Amino acid sequence: MKKVILKGLIGLSLSEFAYAAENATLDEVVITATRTPQHQESVIADVSVINSEEIKRGGQSTLFELLQRQPGIEITNTGGAGKDSGIFVRGTNPGHTLILIDGVRVQSATAGKTTIENIPIQQIDRIEIVRGPASSLYGADAIGGVIQIFTKKGVEGFKPYANFGYGTYDTTLAEAGLRGKQGATAYALNVSGNKTNGFSALDTHNPNLSDKDGYRNLALSGNLSHQIVEGHEVGLNLLHSKGSTRFDNSSNLTLAFDPAFSDHANLTQQTVGLFSKNQILDHWHSTLRISQGVDEVVNYAALGPFTSQSRSLFRTKQDQFNWQNDITLPVGMLTLMYDRLVDRVHSTTDFEKNKRTNEGYVASYLANIDSHSLQLSVRDNHNSSFGHNVTGGLGYGYTLNNQWRITGSYGSAFKAPTFNDLYFPGFANPNLKPEKSDNVEASLRYNDESSNASITVYENKVRDLIIFSNISNVAANINKADIRGVTLAVSKRWESLDLSGSIDIQSPRDDETDKLLRRRANRHSQMQLGYSVQDWRFGTEMVMSSARYEDDANTLRMGGYTLFNMTAQYKVHRDWTLQARANNIFDKNYHLALDGNPATNGFAYNTPGANLFVNLRYEPQ
């Protein structure tokens, strides 16, 4: 039965993937782990799926709040909504996680990571998280993993929706959209706007320098697909997110404790993609995709008027071409793929180079034979600045019985230095080498109709890890980082009660100094408990982390913390739902980042105190 379903899924569009996954009767269908659809229970990689119902039920305001609840993930944030944020997957750097939106890369070639703080959660329908290296499938940057975000797509019928909310820090939200399908054409259009006055991003210990660093965002996403004839489909997807945020610049503070230390920035993230899916022969399916990702940050200094002298621009355009061919063999499936990525940088900073090209040739084999699963992949990557990099992956899974399964895998990955690392005046190092990694892992998994449990152990050795030293103010390759860890995850569903949680015990360290890597903990965990009764649903969440350090020498310490959150949801009417979310209900004072400036002795970036958000959702059933 599963083989029949999978054969039908191979030719689906991304919109249909999302719909099929949400309504799968066997288990979730994922595509990111292998670039082809698989049922989650057959995937060898360590994978999590966040579906649309979980996103709506959680009621989070930001993407990084949602991701913080997932196994293997830590977050960093510099002062609230819209402020610089990062994701640590299994202790690797924020730039070591490749983030895709509907299959399109969108990241800064200068900063080397995705501006996740400006991706509105209201535009997201589904998220797939792959922990562990995936460069053999996706190329550069996937040392720690891949997070793929799917925006809302067309579904059967005609389904409008709207959502309105208000909360602490004068936070407001409005979103609306419609999804539908008419004959062979599926469509979706979604718009959202949110605003918060926020709080002072930086804790200066001086009440006279306490301000409100707010954030606002307006975003639009759309999807359109049309099946020309059976087996042949074309489509378009796009996302445009425009944000504006205020943030505190501690370097201005240290000049003369000048109160004019609050800068502001305009943030823009955009993806657009065209695809054509074609069943050329019974055993040969082709997907052609042309896309572009744009990441733009424009900073305006607070000192003096907002003139061209106070403005700094960093814009990255990523032109992408991908041709994937899935060939069904008598045993298993062979995938052959070519992709091309062109990074173009436009900036007010004078970079020595502003363009580079990356080409990749991929061969991947996937087979499920009785109780055995096998995945092989190899990629020859050619970078115009760093030449050839060959990465590979090997995975094996064995099903012991109907509930128990063991898996093991090896993967290599790499990341090229960013334009900032190589060319930014003042701290660049043109002699930097690409970061490379080798990862091995093994897992034991249990799955039945109401329970899931897993234990995964891994070791990721990253060579030539690039760090920015707060002492020398220069980017450098350190000898090696050795990241070892174990993740325990469990979920259980009863008739009215559901429980899930995870514990991560890890050692993300500089192999030479044996110091913890910046902003990463030895232990972090999370737990969620939900209870449903008639038209009500109640939930509690707990997020915990041990101590972390801001600097490489482990002298600027951030203490551990435990946060408690609560949610409540009431079905007012068949089509109306009232929801409330209370975060940090015990008003814990904790920090996710310090400014790292020795002159200020490490001022801390503030985090939200106890806060409440209430929203009303209209969604016809």
DRENRO-961292 format. One record per residue (C-alpha): residue number from 1; residue in three letters; x, y, z. Coordinates in steps of 0.05 Angstrom, whole numbers, plus 5000, padded with zeros to 4 digits. Last residue first. Example, Ala and Ser with C-alpha at 12.3 -4.5 7.8 and 13.67 -1.06 7.14 Angstrom:
- num/residuo/xx/yy/zz
- 2/SER/5273/4979/5143
- 1/ALA/5246/4910/5156
This chain:
- num/residuo/xx/yy/zz
- 621/GLN/4710/5484/5161
- 620/PRO/4709/5559/5155
- 619/GLU/4770/5592/5187
- 618/TYR/4762/5654/5230
- 617/ARG/4815/5662/5284
- 616/LEU/4812/5707/5345
- 615/ASN/4877/5724/5381
- 614/VAL/4903/5737/5451
- 613/PHE/4976/5749/5470
- 612/LEU/5003/5752/5540
- 611/ASN/5072/5770/5568
- 610/ALA/5117/5755/5626
- 609/GLY/5185/5784/5609
- 608/PRO/5212/5785/5538
- 607/THR/5288/5781/5529
- 606/ASN/5340/5835/5539
- 605/TYR/5408/5836/5507
- 604/ALA/5462/5836/5560
- 603/PHE/5519/5886/5567
- 602/GLY/5586/5849/5561
- 601/ASN/5640/5886/5599
- 600/THR/5621/5950/5562
- 599/ALA/5691/5959/5534
- 598/PRO/5698/5884/5523
- 597/ASN/5641/5886/5472
- 596/GLY/5608/5818/5468
- 595/ASP/5538/5848/5463
- 594/LEU/5510/5792/5506
- 593/ALA/5463/5739/5479
- 592/LEU/5405/5693/5499
- 591/HIS/5392/5724/5567
- 590/TYR/5347/5709/5626
- 589/ASN/5302/5745/5674
- 588/LYS/5244/5697/5688
- 587/ASP/5176/5730/5691
- 586/PHE/5141/5669/5722
- 585/ILE/5092/5666/5663
- 584/ASN/5148/5666/5611
- 583/ASN/5097/5666/5556
- 582/ALA/5021/5667/5561
- 581/ARG/4982/5647/5499
- 580/ALA/4908/5658/5487
- 579/GLN/4863/5631/5432
- 578/LEU/4792/5643/5409
- 577/THR/4769/5600/5351
- 576/TRP/4713/5615/5301
- 575/ASP/4687/5571/5244
- 574/ARG/4644/5521/5283
- 573/HIS/4634/5571/5338
- 572/VAL/4671/5594/5400
- 571/LYS/4720/5537/5397
- 570/TYR/4764/5554/5457
- 569/GLN/4840/5552/5460
- 568/ALA/4886/5560/5520
- 567/THR/4962/5564/5521
- 566/MET/5014/5566/5577
- 565/ASN/5089/5580/5579
- 564/PHE/5142/5564/5631
- 563/LEU/5215/5582/5621
- 562/THR/5276/5552/5654
- 561/TYR/5343/5587/5652
- 560/GLY/5418/5576/5653
- 559/GLY/5465/5634/5665
- 558/MET/5501/5674/5612
- 557/ARG/5576/5677/5623
- 556/LEU/5627/5725/5593
- 555/THR/5692/5688/5610
- 554/ASN/5686/5628/5564
- 553/ALA/5749/5644/5523
- 552/ASP/5710/5642/5458
- 551/ASP/5661/5695/5483
- 550/GLU/5587/5699/5497
- 549/TYR/5583/5638/5542
- 548/ARG/5527/5590/5557
- 547/ALA/5495/5562/5620
- 546/SER/5443/5506/5620
- 545/SER/5378/5509/5581
- 544/MET/5305/5495/5595
- 543/VAL/5239/5505/5558
- 542/MET/5173/5484/5591
- 541/GLU/5105/5485/5557
- 540/THR/5034/5479/5581
- 539/GLY/4971/5469/5540
- 538/PHE/4896/5474/5546
- 537/ARG/4844/5456/5493
- 536/TRP/4770/5471/5499
- 535/ASP/4710/5455/5456
- 534/GLN/4698/5387/5488
- 533/VAL/4759/5371/5531
- 532/SER/4829/5373/5504
- 531/TYR/4894/5369/5545
- 530/GLY/4963/5386/5521
- 529/LEU/5032/5377/5552
- 528/GLN/5097/5403/5521
- 527/MET/5168/5392/5544
- 526/GLN/5235/5423/5525
- 525/SER/5308/5409/5536
- 524/HIS/5377/5439/5535
- 523/ARG/5444/5415/5560
- 522/ASN/5517/5432/5546
- 521/ALA/5497/5501/5522
- 520/ARG/5516/5542/5461
- 519/ARG/5524/5618/5458
- 518/ARG/5596/5615/5432
- 517/LEU/5629/5547/5427
- 516/LEU/5647/5515/5494
- 515/LYS/5721/5514/5510
- 514/ASP/5765/5453/5500
- 513/THR/5821/5500/5476
- 512/GLU/5843/5460/5415
- 511/ASP/5779/5420/5401
- 510/ASP/5735/5482/5406
- 509/ARG/5673/5452/5437
- 508/PRO/5601/5434/5425
- 507/SER/5590/5381/5479
- 506/GLN/5518/5358/5478
- 505/ILE/5461/5332/5521
- 504/ASP/5395/5346/5487
- 503/ILE/5330/5326/5521
- 502/SER/5263/5322/5485
- 501/GLY/5189/5328/5499
- 500/SER/5119/5308/5481
- 499/LEU/5054/5294/5517
- 498/ASP/4983/5289/5492
- 497/LEU/4918/5282/5532
- 496/SER/4846/5273/5511
- 495/GLU/4846/5202/5483
- 494/TRP/4919/5188/5496
- 493/ARG/4978/5211/5455
- 492/LYS/5052/5201/5471
- 491/SER/5114/5236/5446
- 490/VAL/5188/5223/5460
- 489/ALA/5255/5252/5442
- 488/LEU/5325/5236/5468
- 487/THR/5383/5271/5434
- 486/VAL/5455/5252/5446
- 485/GLY/5516/5295/5432
- 484/ARG/5585/5306/5406
- 483/ILE/5611/5368/5372
- 482/ASP/5686/5370/5359
- 481/ALA/5709/5437/5332
- 480/LYS/5775/5440/5296
- 479/ASN/5838/5482/5287
- 478/ILE/5807/5551/5287
- 477/ASN/5799/5585/5220
- 476/ALA/5800/5660/5231
- 475/ALA/5758/5723/5224
- 474/VAL/5793/5785/5253
- 473/ASN/5775/5831/5310
- 472/SER/5837/5806/5349
- 471/ILE/5802/5803/5416
- 470/ASN/5729/5793/5398
- 469/SER/5751/5737/5352
- 468/PHE/5706/5720/5294
- 467/ILE/5701/5646/5283
- 466/ILE/5711/5601/5222
- 465/LEU/5717/5526/5235
- 464/ASP/5776/5498/5197
- 463/ARG/5752/5427/5209
- 462/VAL/5684/5409/5237
- 461/LYS/5678/5341/5271
- 460/ASN/5606/5321/5282
- 459/GLU/5593/5264/5330
- 458/TYR/5523/5236/5339
- 457/VAL/5477/5196/5384
- 456/THR/5403/5191/5372
- 455/ILE/5350/5163/5420
- 454/SER/5279/5158/5395
- 453/ALA/5208/5153/5419
- 452/ASN/5140/5156/5385
- 451/SER/5073/5135/5414
- 450/SER/5000/5131/5394
- 449/GLU/4996/5085/5333
- 448/ASP/5065/5055/5344
- 447/ASN/5136/5080/5335
- 446/TYR/5202/5065/5370
- 445/ARG/5269/5090/5344
- 444/LEU/5342/5073/5357
- 443/SER/5392/5121/5327
- 442/ALA/5462/5125/5300
- 441/GLU/5506/5182/5279
- 440/VAL/5570/5200/5242
- 439/ASN/5588/5269/5218
- 438/ASP/5648/5295/5179
- 437/SER/5657/5370/5169
- 436/LYS/5690/5422/5126
- 435/GLU/5697/5497/5134
- 434/PRO/5724/5531/5072
- 433/LYS/5793/5564/5078
- 432/LEU/5808/5635/5100
- 431/ASN/5867/5671/5069
- 430/PRO/5827/5733/5050
- 429/ASN/5817/5749/5124
- 428/ALA/5768/5806/5136
- 427/PHE/5769/5849/5199
- 426/GLY/5780/5920/5176
- 425/PRO/5748/5922/5108
- 424/PHE/5699/5865/5094
- 423/TYR/5731/5820/5041
- 422/LEU/5738/5747/5062
- 421/ASP/5696/5737/5124
- 420/ASN/5646/5790/5102
- 419/PHE/5639/5756/5034
- 418/THR/5624/5691/5070
- 417/PRO/5673/5633/5077
- 416/ALA/5651/5570/5040
- 415/LYS/5613/5517/5079
- 414/PHE/5625/5442/5075
- 413/ALA/5593/5375/5088
- 412/SER/5607/5301/5099
- 411/GLY/5557/5249/5119
- 410/TYR/5555/5182/5155
- 409/SER/5493/5144/5175
- 408/GLY/5462/5094/5223
- 407/THR/5391/5071/5234
- 406/ILE/5354/5024/5281
- 405/ARG/5279/5009/5280
- 404/TRP/5228/4984/5330
- 403/GLN/5152/4983/5327
- 402/ASN/5130/4933/5273
- 401/ASN/5194/4893/5280
- 400/LEU/5270/4902/5275
- 399/THR/5266/4950/5217
- 398/TYR/5337/4964/5192
- 397/GLY/5363/5031/5168
- 396/TYR/5425/5049/5130
- 395/GLY/5454/5116/5110
- 394/LEU/5514/5139/5068
- 393/GLY/5528/5211/5049
- 392/GLY/5579/5245/5006
- 391/THR/5614/5310/4993
- 390/VAL/5664/5330/4939
- 389/ASN/5690/5401/4940
- 388/HIS/5720/5430/4877
- 387/GLY/5748/5501/4868
- 386/PHE/5748/5554/4922
- 385/SER/5729/5620/4889
- 384/SER/5687/5596/4829
- 383/ASN/5657/5540/4872
- 382/HIS/5650/5471/4841
- 381/ASN/5611/5419/4880
- 380/ASP/5613/5345/4863
- 379/ARG/5558/5312/4902
- 378/VAL/5550/5241/4926
- 377/SER/5489/5205/4955
- 376/LEU/5472/5136/4981
- 375/GLN/5410/5117/5021
- 374/LEU/5391/5047/5041
- 373/SER/5331/5018/5078
- 372/HIS/5325/4945/5099
- 371/SER/5265/4909/5128
- 370/ASP/5237/4888/5060
- 369/ILE/5279/4928/5010
- 368/ASN/5271/5003/5015
- 367/ALA/5318/5038/4966
- 366/LEU/5347/5107/4953
- 365/TYR/5404/5125/4907
- 364/SER/5432/5195/4898
- 363/ALA/5475/5227/4844
- 362/VAL/5488/5302/4847
- 361/TYR/5526/5352/4804
- 360/GLY/5534/5421/4835
- 359/GLU/5553/5489/4809
- 358/ASN/5571/5550/4852
- 357/THR/5583/5619/4825
- 356/ARG/5613/5681/4858
- 355/LYS/5599/5755/4856
- 354/ASN/5616/5819/4895
- 353/LYS/5692/5817/4900
- 352/GLU/5738/5868/4934
- 351/PHE/5679/5891/4975
- 350/ASP/5668/5966/4981
- 349/THR/5614/5973/5034
- 348/THR/5552/6010/5008
- 347/SER/5531/5942/4985
- 346/HIS/5508/5899/4927
- 345/VAL/5526/5825/4931
- 344/ARG/5512/5773/4877
- 343/ASP/5511/5699/4892
- 342/VAL/5500/5653/4833
- 341/LEU/5475/5582/4847
- 340/ARG/5472/5526/4796
- 339/ASP/5440/5458/4804
- 338/TYR/5446/5391/4768
- 337/MET/5411/5329/4791
- 336/LEU/5408/5254/4782
- 335/THR/5363/5214/4828
- 334/LEU/5362/5138/4826
- 333/MET/5304/5101/4858
- 332/GLY/5299/5031/4888
- 331/VAL/5299/4962/4858
- 330/PRO/5273/4953/4788
- 329/LEU/5294/5026/4779
- 328/THR/5251/5089/4783
- 327/ILE/5288/5149/4756
- 326/ASP/5281/5216/4791
- 325/ASN/5311/5274/4750
- 324/GLN/5324/5341/4783
- 323/TRP/5342/5404/4746
- 322/ASN/5357/5464/4790
- 321/PHE/5373/5537/4773
- 320/GLN/5383/5590/4825
- 319/ASP/5398/5665/4825
- 318/GLN/5416/5688/4895
- 317/LYS/5412/5763/4905
- 316/THR/5445/5791/4967
- 315/ARG/5436/5863/4991
- 314/PHE/5476/5897/5046
- 313/LEU/5464/5971/5052
- 312/SER/5492/6021/5103
- 311/ARG/5462/6089/5116
- 310/SER/5490/6143/5162
- 309/GLN/5530/6176/5107
- 308/SER/5471/6173/5059
- 307/THR/5433/6215/5110
- 306/PHE/5388/6196/5168
- 305/PRO/5405/6256/5212
- 304/GLY/5458/6252/5267
- 303/LEU/5477/6192/5308
- 302/ALA/5420/6141/5303
- 301/ALA/5454/6101/5248
- 300/TYR/5410/6073/5192
- 299/ASN/5418/6001/5171
- 298/VAL/5391/5972/5106
- 297/VAL/5387/5895/5105
- 296/GLU/5369/5858/5042
- 295/ASP/5361/5783/5028
- 294/VAL/5336/5763/4959
- 293/GLY/5324/5692/4935
- 292/GLN/5314/5675/4861
- 291/SER/5284/5616/4826
- 290/ILE/5285/5570/4765
- 289/ARG/5261/5499/4777
- 288/LEU/5258/5439/4731
- 287/THR/5230/5374/4759
- 286/SER/5234/5310/4717
- 285/HIS/5202/5242/4729
- 284/TRP/5227/5180/4694
- 283/HIS/5199/5110/4704
- 282/ASP/5134/5117/4667
- 281/LEU/5167/5166/4619
- 280/ILE/5171/5242/4617
- 279/GLN/5128/5253/4679
- 278/ASN/5139/5328/4681
- 277/LYS/5142/5378/4737
- 276/SER/5156/5450/4716
- 275/PHE/5175/5502/4768
- 274/LEU/5179/5577/4775
- 273/GLY/5205/5608/4839
- 272/VAL/5204/5674/4875
- 271/THR/5234/5688/4943
- 270/GLN/5239/5754/4981
- 269/GLN/5268/5777/5047
- 268/THR/5271/5851/5064
- 267/LEU/5294/5884/5128
- 266/ASN/5296/5958/5143
- 265/ALA/5341/5978/5201
- 264/HIS/5341/6025/5260
- 263/ASP/5393/6052/5307
- 262/SER/5385/6067/5381
- 261/PHE/5451/6092/5411
- 260/ALA/5435/6166/5416
- 259/PRO/5440/6166/5492
- 258/ASP/5516/6179/5486
- 257/PHE/5554/6141/5539
- 256/ALA/5615/6179/5513
- 255/LEU/5640/6133/5457
- 254/THR/5620/6069/5493
- 253/LEU/5547/6077/5480
- 252/ASN/5557/6085/5405
- 251/SER/5589/6016/5403
- 250/SER/5530/5989/5441
- 249/ASN/5483/5997/5382
- 248/ASP/5412/5985/5406
- 247/PHE/5360/5961/5356
- 246/ARG/5299/5988/5320
- 245/THR/5263/5946/5268
- 244/SER/5229/5952/5201
- 243/GLY/5204/5893/5162
- 242/LYS/5185/5874/5091
- 241/SER/5169/5802/5073
- 240/HIS/5156/5780/5002
- 239/LEU/5142/5707/4986
- 238/LEU/5131/5675/4919
- 237/ASN/5108/5611/4885
- 236/LEU/5095/5594/4812
- 235/GLY/5073/5531/4779
- 234/VAL/5074/5483/4721
- 233/GLU/5047/5412/4718
- 232/HIS/5053/5352/4672
- 231/GLY/5035/5282/4695
- 230/GLU/4962/5285/4674
- 229/VAL/4953/5345/4628
- 228/ILE/4967/5419/4639
- 227/GLN/4963/5414/4714
- 226/HIS/4964/5485/4739
- 225/SER/4999/5515/4800
- 224/LEU/4994/5583/4834
- 223/ASN/5023/5604/4900
- 222/GLY/5024/5670/4936
- 221/SER/5058/5702/4996
- 220/LEU/5053/5772/5024
- 219/ALA/5086/5803/5085
- 218/LEU/5082/5868/5125
- 217/ASN/5126/5872/5187
- 216/ARG/5135/5918/5247
- 215/TYR/5188/5920/5302
- 214/GLY/5198/5961/5365
- 213/ASP/5259/5980/5406
- 212/LYS/5229/6016/5465
- 211/ASP/5280/6057/5504
- 210/SER/5321/6050/5567
- 209/LEU/5382/6095/5569
- 208/ASN/5359/6138/5627
- 207/PRO/5345/6074/5666
- 206/ASN/5419/6056/5665
- 205/HIS/5437/5982/5676
- 204/THR/5453/5981/5601
- 203/ASP/5404/5924/5584
- 202/LEU/5401/5925/5509
- 201/ALA/5339/5913/5466
- 200/SER/5296/5962/5504
- 199/PHE/5224/5936/5498
- 198/GLY/5176/5919/5442
- 197/ASN/5129/5969/5409
- 196/THR/5102/5910/5369
- 195/LYS/5073/5907/5299
- 194/ASN/5044/5853/5254
- 193/GLY/5018/5849/5183
- 192/SER/4998/5788/5143
- 191/VAL/4977/5772/5072
- 190/ASN/4962/5705/5040
- 189/LEU/4942/5685/4969
- 188/ALA/4933/5612/4949
- 187/TYR/4918/5577/4883
- 186/ALA/4906/5508/4852
- 185/THR/4887/5500/4779
- 184/ALA/4866/5433/4748
- 183/GLY/4793/5443/4765
- 182/GLN/4787/5501/4813
- 181/LYS/4829/5494/4875
- 180/GLY/4829/5538/4936
- 179/ARG/4864/5578/4989
- 178/LEU/4846/5647/5015
- 177/GLY/4882/5696/5059
- 176/ALA/4880/5740/5120
- 175/GLU/4927/5764/5174
- 174/ALA/4925/5817/5228
- 173/LEU/4970/5822/5288
- 172/THR/4981/5873/5343
- 171/THR/5033/5877/5399
- 170/ASP/5026/5936/5447
- 169/TYR/5083/5908/5489
- 168/THR/5033/5855/5514
- 167/GLY/4980/5829/5467
- 166/TYR/4931/5837/5409
- 165/GLY/4905/5790/5356
- 164/PHE/4867/5783/5291
- 163/ASN/4863/5722/5244
- 162/ALA/4828/5711/5178
- 161/TYR/4813/5652/5133
- 160/PRO/4785/5636/5064
- 159/LYS/4778/5564/5040
- 158/PHE/4751/5547/4971
- 157/GLY/4750/5474/4951
- 156/GLU/4810/5429/4950
- 155/VAL/4876/5459/4973
- 154/GLY/4921/5515/4948
- 153/LYS/4986/5528/4985
- 152/LYS/5008/5562/5049
- 151/THR/5083/5572/5053
- 150/PHE/5130/5513/5062
- 149/ILE/5193/5524/5104
- 148/GLN/5252/5477/5096
- 147/ILE/5303/5472/5152
- 146/VAL/5367/5436/5133
- 145/GLY/5422/5409/5178
- 144/GLY/5485/5423/5217
- 143/ILE/5535/5424/5160
- 142/ALA/5484/5445/5106
- 141/ASP/5521/5509/5085
- 140/ALA/5545/5488/5016
- 139/GLY/5512/5435/4972
- 138/TYR/5440/5411/4978
- 137/LEU/5443/5335/4969
- 136/SER/5514/5317/4989
- 135/SER/5514/5378/5033
- 134/ALA/5462/5347/5079
- 133/PRO/5496/5343/5146
- 132/GLY/5454/5327/5208
- 131/ARG/5386/5347/5232
- 130/VAL/5331/5352/5179
- 129/ILE/5274/5398/5198
- 128/GLU/5210/5402/5157
- 127/ILE/5164/5461/5167
- 126/ARG/5091/5471/5147
- 125/ASP/5040/5524/5132
- 124/ILE/5081/5587/5142
- 123/GLN/5058/5657/5124
- 122/GLN/5036/5675/5195
- 121/ILE/5104/5654/5222
- 120/PRO/5133/5717/5191
- 119/ILE/5204/5711/5163
- 118/ASN/5239/5774/5188
- 117/GLU/5274/5744/5249
- 116/ILE/5297/5687/5204
- 115/THR/5348/5732/5169
- 114/THR/5384/5672/5137
- 113/LYS/5458/5662/5148
- 112/GLY/5526/5679/5118
- 111/ALA/5529/5752/5140
- 110/THR/5555/5773/5071
- 109/ALA/5522/5721/5027
- 108/SER/5457/5735/5063
- 107/GLN/5406/5680/5058
- 106/VAL/5346/5658/5017
- 105/ARG/5351/5590/4984
- 104/VAL/5288/5568/4948
- 103/GLY/5255/5500/4957
- 102/ASP/5189/5529/4982
- 101/ILE/5229/5571/5031
- 100/LEU/5297/5539/5045
- 99/ILE/5342/5548/5105
- 98/LEU/5411/5516/5106
- 97/THR/5439/5508/5176
- 96/HIS/5513/5519/5184
- 95/GLY/5507/5595/5184
- 94/PRO/5475/5592/5254
- 93/ASN/5538/5554/5278
- 92/THR/5535/5481/5298
- 91/GLY/5512/5457/5367
- 90/ARG/5463/5405/5342
- 89/VAL/5425/5458/5303
- 88/PHE/5441/5527/5329
- 87/ILE/5392/5578/5302
- 86/GLY/5404/5653/5299
- 85/SER/5372/5720/5313
- 84/ASP/5385/5793/5298
- 83/LYS/5326/5833/5323
- 82/GLY/5257/5832/5291
- 81/ALA/5222/5811/5355
- 80/GLY/5263/5816/5418
- 79/GLY/5332/5840/5440
- 78/THR/5390/5804/5409
- 77/ASN/5366/5733/5398
- 76/THR/5399/5664/5400
- 75/ILE/5365/5598/5390
- 74/GLU/5377/5525/5407
- 73/ILE/5354/5465/5366
- 72/GLY/5367/5391/5375
- 71/PRO/5295/5372/5389
- 70/GLN/5243/5425/5371
- 69/ARG/5209/5475/5417
- 68/GLN/5259/5530/5401
- 67/LEU/5235/5525/5329
- 66/LEU/5168/5556/5346
- 65/GLU/5199/5614/5385
- 64/PHE/5248/5624/5327
- 63/LEU/5190/5632/5279
- 62/THR/5157/5688/5318
- 61/SER/5089/5701/5349
- 60/GLN/5075/5632/5376
- 59/GLY/5003/5608/5379
- 58/GLY/5020/5535/5389
- 57/ARG/4953/5510/5361
- 56/LYS/4962/5546/5295
- 55/ILE/5033/5519/5284
- 54/GLU/5014/5449/5307
- 53/GLU/4954/5448/5260
- 52/SER/4997/5471/5202
- 51/ASN/5048/5415/5209
- 50/ILE/5116/5416/5244
- 49/VAL/5156/5357/5219
- 48/SER/5219/5330/5252
- 47/VAL/5275/5289/5219
- 46/ASP/5337/5251/5240
- 45/ALA/5357/5219/5174
- 44/ILE/5339/5147/5155
- 43/VAL/5269/5163/5131
- 42/SER/5221/5104/5127
- 41/GLU/5177/5125/5187
- 40/GLN/5172/5195/5157
- 39/HIS/5139/5170/5093
- 38/GLN/5182/5190/5035
- 37/PRO/5176/5242/4980
- 36/THR/5240/5258/4941
- 35/ARG/5292/5311/4958
- 34/THR/5321/5258/5007
- 33/ALA/5311/5290/5076
- 32/THR/5271/5349/5050
- 31/ILE/5212/5311/5021
- 30/VAL/5171/5288/5081
- 29/VAL/5105/5251/5084
- 28/GLU/5076/5246/5154
- 27/ASP/5045/5180/5175
- 26/LEU/4997/5127/5152
- 25/THR/4933/5167/5141
- 24/ALA/4967/5226/5107
- 23/ASN/4923/5289/5112
- 22/GLU/4975/5341/5129
- 21/ALA/5028/5307/5087
- 20/ALA/4983/5302/5026
- 19/TYR/4966/5376/5032
- 18/ALA/5039/5397/5038
- 17/PHE/5060/5352/4981
- 16/GLU/5002/5378/4940
- 15/SER/5027/5449/4945
- 14/LEU/5098/5426/4930
- 13/SER/5073/5395/4866
- 12/LEU/5061/5320/4862
- 11/GLY/5096/5274/4813
- 10/ILE/5130/5230/4864
- 9/LEU/5067/5225/4908
- 8/GLY/5032/5173/4866
- 7/LYS/5091/5125/4870
- 6/LEU/5094/5138/4945
- 5/ILE/5021/5118/4954
- 4/VAL/5029/5054/4914
- 3/LYS/5092/5035/4953
- 2/LYS/5056/5049/5018
- 1/MET/5000/5000/5000
